Structure formats: C-alpha cells, structure tokens
C-alpha cells in the first residue's frame, strides 16, 4: 500500500462508528454529524458539488474546523460512502440469520424500508447513495470499491442454500445484483410515496421479487431479438452518435468526474475541440446521453407494442430487446447513477423523462393484469423494479464474473419476470 493509500485509509477508518468515552465521545459525535451533513449534500449535489465549506455551514462550523476531522473533501466523501456501506451491510448481516433465501430477501427489504422511513422521519441520519461512488479517483475509489465488493459478496451469500443447489455462483451474483439495484433505485422512486405507505410498498416489492409477473399458464421464453428491426438504421459515420456512445460508456464506467473531455476524446481519437463543437458544457453532454437513451427505449417500446397484443409476450420481448441493446455496439443505456451529477433543474427534467418511459412499462403490466396474462401486482412498482433490473444489466461484466453478453437476458430478465427462486 502506498503512502497516499495509507493516509486515506487512516482518515476513512476514523469515520467509522466506535465505542468511545469522554473527549473521544464528543469527537465521534461531531465526526458523525459531519458525515451526516455531507451525505445529505452528496445525495443532492454529488461528489462534484459537495464542498467542505457547504458541509461546515450545515453543522455550524467554519471550514478549517471541518479539516480537523477530514483534511480533504475526498476523504470526507470516502467516509460517507464507507458509512453507507456499513449501514446497509448491517441489514444484510441481520437478514442472513433467516433460515432460507426467500426469507432472507424479505427480511432485507423490510429492514431497508424501515431504514428509509427512519431517515425520512429524522430518527436516523441521512445515508449516502452509492451511485456516485464511481466518481472518486484513486486511491479513494479503490478503498470504497473494496468495501463495496465485500458487501456484495455477503449479499451473494444470501442466496446460498441446499434447496437451491441449481443456482450457480453466476446465478447468485446476478440475483444479488438485481437485489442491490432495487435498493439503490428504490431510494429515488420511494420518494413518491407517503412514509405511511412504505409497509404496503414493501409487501408489493416482495411479491414481485418472489413470484414475478407471469399469469396462469404463462412461462419464460428466452427470445432472440433483431435490434435492427426495431431501431433506426445506425449511422457509424455520424460524429454526434459516435461521441454519445463513447460518452455513455465512459460515464457508466467512471462516473461524471471520471468521464473527462480528455478521456472521451482519447477514446475516440479526436480533439477536445470536437467535444465543444457538439456540447457547450459537460452537463449538456450528460443530458444528451440521457435523451438518447430515453429515445432508444421509446423506439423499442413502440416497435414491441406494435408486434403483438399479448401483454405477457410484450413484456418478455421488451426485456429481450432492451437487454440485447445493453450489450450491442450501439449500447448501453446511460445508467441512472449519472443523475446525481446534474444540476437540480436538469436532474428533475431527466427524472420526469425517465418516469414517462417507466410509465409505459406500467401500462403494459396493467393491461396484462386486466387480460389475465399477468399476475395481480402493483403496476407502478413493477415498472420501477423492471427498470432497475434493466439498469443493473449494463454492469454485468463487473458483478457477474464469467457471464457473456448472450447470457444476461436469462441471468437478469428471467428472475425479474418469473421470480428470483424459479428454476
């Protein structure tokens, strides 16, 4: 470990809760207050927008007082993410005590919904969203990434059971990834519900995760999709399209800060001037990537809904086409984690646009329930969970070792559509 790595590790370790007394107790309380304030700002403005000055103002200190606890903003960001990982990891640890995987999944979701309720009511301090972790640079990114991978390994272990011997490590990893994404994206859409309704939301989420959407007599089919029949003809020579594909991939991989103009230009072997020819600012580029992703989803939705009147067939084909797009030369879709990097006005516009696309999924589910092709589930919650699974699939290479692009439809879409424990 380098000297800089040791320095960040030491600072981050100071941020973790510990049993103290006397003067140390006062120090720990102030440290946790700083982390709570910083987490709230991170969730609103991202790592990019958080400053030590804004955190200091929130806790009634001057900036130099905050540096007594965290010398740099990056160290404070690491502390926030480690705190968040530790708190969610504690939920996984509690869920692991249940006797079987279905009970563990239900227990984890119940504890998570209860935590969200306590955060909103002020009983618990804010918890940093994980989506902006990738914007960190080394060595901070390595420290947080290692902690998250340890958490993810424990999440995978929730699916280990003799009764589910048919689940391979690849299957368990994909299901853990789906579950983690439900938690990450759920923080966003849960805001639409009154906290008094969180119990109902929990019940509906569990029902979908355990039993899927398929109605009586409906079964899973692993479909082959020809994307060229659904999307406008690709134009490899179009500089704008090529630039947006490269930018989307880099933002998904490195986050907003990591996807610099220089790196995007290097990947395409073009000059920085080419970027500014197409976009006035980096925020404009993120918005353009989102709009391209939304239009792609709309085009696929239009094509699929025009093919068949069978709503179960529609949902399966939508999954097949969208998951195929994620691994295509024209993909993937921009991950929703990029939202936190946008200014609030732009972010709200993109969330509303995403909601419109998601509402169309909800419409298919609602029509399927009416026709008897699907089970009676909550269409709006189902649409959000379907979208979260689609969002997760863009990162399958990182979280499902050994999986090929051809396998992601079955690894992700099948457990979402017919239930996580259906063979």
C-alpha positions as CSV (number, residue, x, y, z in Angstrom):
1,X,0.0,0.0,0.0
2,X,1.3,3.4,-1.0
3,X,1.7,6.3,1.5
4,X,-1.3,8.1,-0.1
5,X,-3.4,4.9,0.3
6,X,-2.4,4.6,4.0
7,X,-3.3,8.2,4.5
8,X,-6.8,7.9,3.0
9,X,-7.4,4.6,4.8
10,X,-6.5,6.1,8.2
11,X,-8.8,9.1,7.6
12,X,-11.6,6.8,6.4
13,X,-11.2,4.5,9.4
14,X,-11.7,7.4,11.7
15,X,-15.1,8.0,10.3
16,X,-16.5,4.6,11.3
17,X,-18.6,4.4,14.4
18,X,-16.7,3.3,17.5
19,X,-17.3,3.0,21.2
20,X,-15.7,6.0,23.0
21,X,-15.9,7.9,26.2
22,X,-15.1,11.4,27.4
23,X,-13.5,13.7,25.0
24,X,-13.4,11.0,22.3
25,X,-17.2,10.7,22.6
26,X,-17.6,14.4,21.7
27,X,-15.1,14.0,18.8
28,X,-17.0,11.0,17.5
29,X,-20.4,12.7,17.7
30,X,-19.1,15.7,15.8
31,X,-17.5,13.5,13.2
32,X,-20.8,11.6,12.7
33,X,-22.6,14.9,12.4
34,X,-20.2,16.0,9.7
35,X,-20.7,12.7,7.8
36,X,-24.5,13.0,8.1
37,X,-24.4,16.6,6.7
38,X,-22.0,15.6,4.0
39,X,-24.1,12.6,3.0
40,X,-27.2,14.8,2.6
41,X,-25.2,17.2,0.4
42,X,-23.7,14.3,-1.6
43,X,-27.2,13.0,-2.4
44,X,-28.3,16.4,-3.7
45,X,-25.1,17.7,-5.4
46,X,-22.9,14.6,-5.9
47,X,-19.2,14.4,-5.1
48,X,-18.7,17.1,-7.7
49,X,-20.9,19.6,-5.9
50,X,-20.0,18.9,-2.3
51,X,-17.5,21.3,-0.6
52,X,-16.1,21.4,2.9
53,X,-17.5,24.9,3.2
54,X,-21.0,23.7,2.5
55,X,-20.7,20.9,5.0
56,X,-19.2,23.3,7.6
57,X,-22.1,25.6,7.2
58,X,-24.6,22.8,7.7
59,X,-23.1,21.8,11.0
60,X,-22.4,25.3,12.3
61,X,-18.6,25.2,11.9
62,X,-16.0,27.1,9.9
63,X,-14.3,25.3,7.1
64,X,-11.0,24.9,9.0
65,X,-12.8,23.2,11.8
66,X,-14.1,20.5,9.4
67,X,-10.5,19.9,8.2
68,X,-9.6,18.9,11.8
69,X,-11.8,15.8,11.1
70,X,-11.3,15.5,7.3
71,X,-8.5,17.3,5.6
72,X,-9.8,17.0,2.1
73,X,-13.3,16.7,0.6
74,X,-12.3,13.4,-1.0
75,X,-11.6,12.0,2.4
76,X,-15.0,13.1,3.7
77,X,-16.6,11.5,0.6
78,X,-14.9,8.2,1.4
79,X,-16.1,8.4,5.0
80,X,-19.7,9.0,3.8
81,X,-19.6,6.0,1.4
82,X,-18.0,3.7,4.0
83,X,-20.6,4.7,6.5
84,X,-23.4,4.0,4.0
85,X,-21.9,0.6,3.0
86,X,-21.6,-0.3,6.7
87,X,-25.2,0.6,7.5
88,X,-26.6,-1.4,4.6
89,X,-24.2,-4.3,5.3
90,X,-25.6,-4.5,8.8
91,X,-29.0,-5.1,7.2
92,X,-27.6,-7.9,5.1
93,X,-26.0,-9.4,8.2
94,X,-29.3,-9.4,10.0
95,X,-31.1,-10.8,7.0
96,X,-28.6,-13.6,6.7
97,X,-29.8,-15.1,10.0
98,X,-33.1,-16.2,8.4
99,X,-33.4,-19.9,7.5
100,X,-33.7,-19.7,3.7
101,X,-33.1,-17.4,0.8
102,X,-36.7,-16.2,0.3
103,X,-36.9,-15.3,3.9
104,X,-33.6,-13.5,3.8
105,X,-34.6,-11.4,0.8
106,X,-37.9,-10.4,2.5
107,X,-36.1,-9.6,5.8
108,X,-33.5,-7.4,3.9
109,X,-36.2,-5.5,2.1
110,X,-38.2,-5.0,5.3
111,X,-35.1,-3.7,7.2
112,X,-34.2,-1.4,4.2
113,X,-37.7,0.1,4.0
114,X,-37.7,0.6,7.8
115,X,-34.3,2.4,7.5
116,X,-35.7,4.7,4.7
117,X,-38.6,5.5,6.9
118,X,-36.3,6.4,9.9
119,X,-34.1,8.5,7.7
120,X,-37.1,10.5,6.3
121,X,-38.6,10.9,9.8
122,X,-35.2,12.1,11.2
123,X,-34.8,9.2,13.5
124,X,-31.7,8.1,11.6
125,X,-29.1,10.4,9.9
126,X,-29.0,10.6,6.1
127,X,-27.2,7.8,4.2
128,X,-25.2,8.5,1.1
129,X,-26.4,7.0,-2.1
130,X,-24.0,4.6,-3.7
131,X,-24.5,5.8,-7.3
132,X,-21.8,8.5,-7.2
133,X,-19.1,6.2,-5.7
134,X,-17.5,5.7,-9.2
135,X,-16.7,9.4,-9.5
136,X,-14.0,9.0,-6.9
137,X,-10.4,8.9,-8.1
138,X,-7.7,6.5,-6.9
139,X,-6.8,5.8,-4.1
140,X,-10.2,6.8,-2.7
141,X,-12.0,4.8,-5.3
142,X,-10.1,1.7,-4.5
143,X,-10.8,1.9,-0.8
144,X,-14.6,2.4,-1.3
145,X,-14.7,-0.2,-4.1
146,X,-13.1,-2.8,-2.0
147,X,-15.6,-2.2,0.8
148,X,-18.5,-2.4,-1.6
149,X,-17.2,-5.7,-3.1
150,X,-17.0,-7.2,0.4
151,X,-20.6,-6.1,1.0
152,X,-21.7,-7.6,-2.4
153,X,-20.1,-10.9,-1.6
154,X,-22.2,-11.1,1.6
155,X,-25.2,-10.2,-0.5
156,X,-24.5,-13.1,-2.8
157,X,-24.3,-15.4,0.2
158,X,-28.0,-14.7,1.0
159,X,-28.8,-17.0,-2.0
160,X,-26.8,-20.0,-0.8
161,X,-28.9,-22.9,0.3
162,X,-29.0,-26.7,-0.3
163,X,-32.5,-26.4,-1.7
164,X,-31.3,-24.1,-4.4
165,X,-28.4,-26.2,-5.5
166,X,-29.2,-25.4,-9.1
167,X,-28.1,-21.8,-8.5
168,X,-24.6,-21.4,-9.8
169,X,-22.2,-18.6,-8.4
170,X,-23.1,-16.8,-11.6
171,X,-26.9,-17.0,-10.9
172,X,-26.4,-15.9,-7.3
173,X,-24.3,-12.9,-8.3
174,X,-26.9,-11.8,-10.9
175,X,-29.7,-12.1,-8.3
176,X,-27.6,-10.2,-5.7
177,X,-27.0,-7.5,-8.3
178,X,-30.7,-7.3,-9.1
179,X,-31.5,-7.0,-5.4
180,X,-28.9,-4.3,-4.8
181,X,-30.2,-2.3,-7.7
182,X,-33.7,-2.4,-6.3
183,X,-32.4,-0.8,-3.1
184,X,-30.3,1.8,-5.0
185,X,-33.0,2.9,-7.4
186,X,-35.8,2.4,-4.8
187,X,-34.4,5.4,-2.8
188,X,-35.4,7.6,-5.8
189,X,-38.9,6.3,-6.6
190,X,-39.8,5.7,-3.0
191,X,-40.0,9.5,-2.6
192,X,-43.3,9.4,-4.4
193,X,-44.9,7.6,-1.6
194,X,-46.1,8.7,1.8
195,X,-44.0,7.1,4.5
196,X,-47.2,5.6,6.0
197,X,-47.4,3.6,2.8
198,X,-43.9,2.1,3.0
199,X,-45.3,-1.1,4.5
200,X,-47.5,-1.7,1.5
201,X,-44.7,-0.9,-0.9
202,X,-42.5,-3.5,0.9
203,X,-45.2,-6.1,0.5
204,X,-45.7,-5.4,-3.2
205,X,-41.9,-5.5,-3.8
206,X,-41.5,-8.8,-2.1
207,X,-44.4,-10.3,-4.0
208,X,-42.8,-9.3,-7.4
209,X,-39.3,-10.5,-6.4
210,X,-40.5,-13.8,-5.2
211,X,-43.2,-14.6,-7.8
212,X,-42.6,-12.3,-10.8
213,X,-45.3,-11.2,-13.3
214,X,-46.3,-14.3,-15.2
215,X,-50.0,-15.1,-15.2
216,X,-51.5,-18.7,-15.0
217,X,-50.1,-20.9,-17.7
218,X,-47.5,-18.4,-18.8
219,X,-43.9,-19.5,-18.9
220,X,-40.5,-18.0,-19.6
221,X,-39.1,-18.0,-23.1
222,X,-35.5,-17.0,-24.0
223,X,-36.1,-14.9,-27.1
224,X,-33.7,-13.9,-29.8
225,X,-34.1,-10.3,-30.9
226,X,-33.0,-8.5,-34.1
227,X,-32.5,-4.9,-32.9
228,X,-32.1,-3.6,-36.4
229,X,-35.7,-4.2,-37.0
230,X,-36.7,-2.0,-34.0
231,X,-34.3,0.9,-34.2
232,X,-33.5,3.4,-36.9
233,X,-30.5,2.3,-39.1
234,X,-27.2,3.0,-37.3
235,X,-25.0,5.6,-38.9
236,X,-21.4,4.8,-38.0
237,X,-20.1,7.9,-39.7
238,X,-22.3,10.3,-37.6
239,X,-19.9,12.0,-35.3
240,X,-22.6,13.0,-32.8
241,X,-23.9,9.5,-32.4
242,X,-20.3,8.0,-32.1
243,X,-19.5,10.6,-29.5
244,X,-22.6,10.0,-27.4
245,X,-22.0,6.2,-27.4
246,X,-18.4,6.7,-26.2
247,X,-19.5,9.2,-23.6
248,X,-22.3,6.9,-22.3
249,X,-19.9,4.0,-21.9
250,X,-17.3,6.2,-20.1
251,X,-19.8,7.8,-17.8
252,X,-21.2,4.3,-16.9
253,X,-17.7,3.1,-16.1
254,X,-16.1,6.1,-14.4
255,X,-18.9,8.4,-13.3
256,X,-19.3,12.1,-14.1
257,X,-15.9,13.2,-12.9
258,X,-14.1,10.2,-14.4
259,X,-15.5,10.8,-17.8
260,X,-13.5,13.8,-18.6
261,X,-13.4,15.5,-22.0
262,X,-9.9,14.4,-22.5
263,X,-10.7,10.7,-21.8
264,X,-13.7,10.8,-24.1
265,X,-11.7,12.4,-26.9
266,X,-8.8,9.9,-26.3
267,X,-11.2,7.0,-26.7
268,X,-12.4,8.3,-30.0
269,X,-9.0,9.7,-31.1
270,X,-10.4,13.2,-31.7
271,X,-9.5,16.6,-30.3
272,X,-11.1,18.3,-27.4
273,X,-12.5,20.9,-29.8
274,X,-14.8,18.2,-31.3
275,X,-16.5,17.9,-27.9
276,X,-17.1,21.6,-27.6
277,X,-18.4,21.6,-31.2
278,X,-21.3,19.3,-30.1
279,X,-21.8,20.4,-26.5
280,X,-21.3,23.7,-24.7
281,X,-20.7,22.1,-21.3
282,X,-20.3,18.7,-19.7
283,X,-23.8,18.8,-18.1
284,X,-25.2,19.2,-21.6
285,X,-23.4,16.1,-22.6
286,X,-24.9,14.0,-19.8
287,X,-28.4,15.3,-20.7
288,X,-27.7,14.4,-24.4
289,X,-26.7,10.9,-23.4
290,X,-29.9,10.6,-21.3
291,X,-32.1,11.8,-24.1
292,X,-30.5,9.4,-26.5
293,X,-31.1,6.5,-24.0
294,X,-34.8,7.6,-23.5
295,X,-35.4,7.8,-27.2
296,X,-33.9,4.4,-27.7
297,X,-36.2,2.9,-25.0
298,X,-39.2,4.6,-26.6
299,X,-38.3,3.3,-30.1
300,X,-38.1,-0.2,-28.7
301,X,-41.3,0.2,-26.8
302,X,-43.1,1.4,-29.9
303,X,-41.8,-1.5,-32.0
304,X,-42.6,-4.2,-29.5
305,X,-46.1,-3.0,-28.7
306,X,-46.9,-2.9,-32.4
307,X,-45.9,-6.6,-32.8
308,X,-48.4,-8.3,-30.5
309,X,-51.5,-7.8,-28.5
310,X,-50.4,-10.4,-25.9
311,X,-49.2,-8.4,-22.9
312,X,-47.0,-11.2,-21.4
313,X,-45.4,-11.6,-24.8
314,X,-44.9,-7.8,-24.9
315,X,-43.2,-7.7,-21.6
316,X,-40.9,-10.6,-22.4
317,X,-40.0,-9.1,-25.8
318,X,-39.3,-5.7,-24.2
319,X,-36.9,-7.3,-21.8
320,X,-35.2,-9.3,-24.5
321,X,-34.8,-6.2,-26.8
322,X,-33.6,-3.8,-24.1
323,X,-31.2,-6.3,-22.6
324,X,-29.9,-7.1,-26.0
325,X,-29.3,-3.3,-26.6
326,X,-27.2,-3.1,-23.4
327,X,-24.6,-5.4,-25.0
328,X,-24.9,-4.2,-28.6
329,X,-22.4,-2.0,-30.5
330,X,-24.9,0.9,-30.0
331,X,-25.4,0.4,-26.3
332,X,-25.6,0.6,-23.4
333,X,-28.2,2.9,-22.0
334,X,-26.9,5.5,-19.6
335,X,-27.2,4.4,-16.0
336,X,-29.4,6.4,-13.7
337,X,-26.5,6.9,-11.3
338,X,-25.4,9.8,-13.6
339,X,-28.5,11.8,-12.5
340,X,-26.9,12.9,-9.2
341,X,-24.2,14.8,-11.2
342,X,-26.6,17.1,-12.9
343,X,-27.8,20.4,-11.6
344,X,-31.2,20.1,-9.8
345,X,-33.2,21.7,-12.7
346,X,-31.7,19.4,-15.3
347,X,-31.9,16.4,-12.9
348,X,-35.6,16.9,-12.3
349,X,-36.3,17.1,-16.1
350,X,-34.4,13.8,-16.7
351,X,-36.2,12.1,-13.8
352,X,-39.5,13.1,-15.3
353,X,-38.5,11.9,-18.7
354,X,-37.4,8.6,-17.2
355,X,-40.8,8.4,-15.4
356,X,-42.6,8.7,-18.7
357,X,-40.6,5.8,-20.2
358,X,-41.3,3.8,-17.0
359,X,-45.0,4.6,-17.1
360,X,-45.2,2.7,-20.5
361,X,-43.9,-0.4,-18.8
362,X,-46.5,0.1,-16.1
363,X,-49.2,0.3,-18.8
364,X,-48.1,-3.0,-20.3
365,X,-48.2,-4.6,-16.8
366,X,-51.6,-3.1,-16.0
367,X,-53.1,-4.3,-19.4
368,X,-51.6,-7.7,-18.8
369,X,-53.3,-7.9,-15.4
370,X,-56.6,-6.9,-16.9
371,X,-56.3,-9.6,-19.7
372,X,-55.2,-12.3,-17.3
373,X,-51.8,-12.6,-18.9
374,X,-50.1,-11.4,-15.7
375,X,-50.5,-11.7,-12.0
376,X,-52.2,-9.0,-10.0
377,X,-49.2,-6.9,-9.0
378,X,-48.7,-3.2,-8.4
379,X,-48.0,-1.9,-12.0
380,X,-46.2,1.3,-11.0
381,X,-43.9,-0.6,-8.5
382,X,-43.4,-3.4,-11.0
383,X,-42.4,-0.9,-13.7
384,X,-39.8,0.7,-11.4
385,X,-38.4,-2.7,-10.5
386,X,-38.3,-3.8,-14.1
387,X,-36.4,-0.6,-14.9
388,X,-34.0,-1.1,-12.1
389,X,-33.1,-4.6,-13.3
390,X,-32.5,-3.2,-16.8
391,X,-30.3,-0.6,-15.3
392,X,-28.3,-3.2,-13.4
393,X,-27.7,-5.3,-16.6
394,X,-25.4,-2.6,-18.0
395,X,-22.8,-3.5,-15.4
396,X,-23.0,-7.3,-15.6
397,X,-19.3,-7.6,-16.6
398,X,-18.3,-6.2,-13.2
399,X,-20.6,-8.1,-10.9
400,X,-21.2,-11.5,-12.7
401,X,-17.8,-12.9,-13.4
402,X,-17.7,-15.2,-16.4
403,X,-21.0,-14.2,-17.8
404,X,-21.3,-13.5,-21.5
405,X,-23.5,-10.9,-23.2
406,X,-25.7,-13.6,-24.6
407,X,-26.4,-14.8,-21.0
408,X,-27.6,-11.6,-19.4
409,X,-31.1,-11.9,-20.7
410,X,-31.6,-15.2,-18.8
411,X,-29.5,-14.0,-15.8
412,X,-31.4,-10.8,-15.3
413,X,-34.7,-10.8,-17.1
414,X,-35.8,-14.3,-16.2
415,X,-35.6,-13.9,-12.3
416,X,-37.3,-10.5,-12.7
417,X,-40.2,-11.7,-14.8
418,X,-40.9,-15.2,-13.2
419,X,-39.4,-14.8,-9.7
420,X,-36.0,-14.9,-8.2
421,X,-36.4,-18.5,-7.0
422,X,-38.0,-20.0,-10.1
423,X,-35.7,-22.6,-11.7
